[in-house]
């Protein structure tokens, strides 16, 4: 399959591939767009999810001829490092860091309050390393006695154009079974282990979903999974009780945004199909398509990343189709010296897919 331009009609480009990739009678990929906002649920965490949210937030507000976007971000809650980890250990609060980043992304622009939320104290003791937004969310959670309400109030303060839901309100840890059969407990420990992850789980297993999460999945037009750290940001959301089943049942189009580079110590040597199979192995057939970048990064950037152990993720479109997933290729690369996704480009592609189908 050659490089595809999403500005052309999607049905003409991928109609035959979509037929061969979808299981007969599975999802009705999308009904004709009605005069209401497009409902998008984006799942992930870390630095990847905010990129998607930032792009979608620019299109959230309705305008003439465009009903806008209704955005729900679902955020993994197994972070145990940095400021979030310290707040978990010292105060028993759920990790607020990824929540904070998603709220700021949905707020859009560099407002004074957003900058305060993202401000991180320097020094070596006391508040050193803490982000102001983390402390504020933790304070609101204690004041309100409800973490979900603390997130909602924080979103109102920032003017977030969408809602953010923690995947679960249960205090969970990420557990990884490595290729050498050892078990590593804790997200930060998994990253430091520098081994090949075979499978991950949450402890306790199958924690209950946050209020409204399953309903958002069932009523969505499009589900976005990733980009981000495969085993520590993407898959943990799928391990919450009822989430995988809801993804299999929803009529929404389900799209994985493929990572651009391998992640040292987590996805070394994995290609795009390996990423897709990891999701399917953990959650079942929950993907209809994978959105992949078709623009090669600059050679000097590739060489610079390679010196740090990160490599461009290979893509074999025929293998993806054989696995039941439609590859959708477009220019997703952000300009600059770093190899990163462009949130605006991703949002444009996702909305075309949500409104036109495959």
C-alpha angles and dihedrals in degrees: 000000000000127000109295128216111215091205088075122075110291095212092057093050102043107016096109094041090050091053093051094043101048122078111244111268095001116126125356088228096214142338119227110286112264127203096279135087116288107253112226127178113195118194128195141068141219116061097323102068096052089057091059093043093050090056094045093046090063088061098040099094114084118239138167109313093000121083091196131226132297104210129198118180117201111201131198115241105199098095110132102165136090121358093344092053093050092050090049093051099041102036106018092238123148113256108276101182101091090039089055094050092050093049091051091048091053090048089061126202128043101284120174092249092049090053090051090050090053096043111117122202117239129212131073106271143039109006093007111136096011119126114224091231091056091053092046094051090047090049093049091048090055093042095048096033087226126091093197091054089048090056092048093050091047089052091052091050091052095042092239113191095220140015129275120212125188106227089235138000092215117105101249137178126208115237123194129196107208129211090256088057093251118135122226121195122204130037095249091049091052091055091049094047092075092203133125111272114225099180140344133211138176125247113244090035121238098005115197118270123248116264111278096014099109091042090054091053093049094049097043127113092204134020116201119199116191157301101196145076102339101216101027104037110020110034098043090069089058092055095064113109112275097003098104091045092049090051091052092049102043120100090219121117107252117212130180114206103218120229117247098218138026115254115234111241094013113050104013112161095005122135127203093272090053089055091050092047091050090057092046093046090055100038110015126237098345100137130082099171143005120218109216133185115248099186116091113230118239113283093236090054091050090052092048092051091046090060086061094048099258121124137183108269111244117232126205107186096191091055091049091052090049088054089057097256126117114228112221113191127198142140104282099155122121117224116248142068095295124076102238141140120260107231093205093054092047091050092050091052094045093051092050089051093046093050100037104028124214 
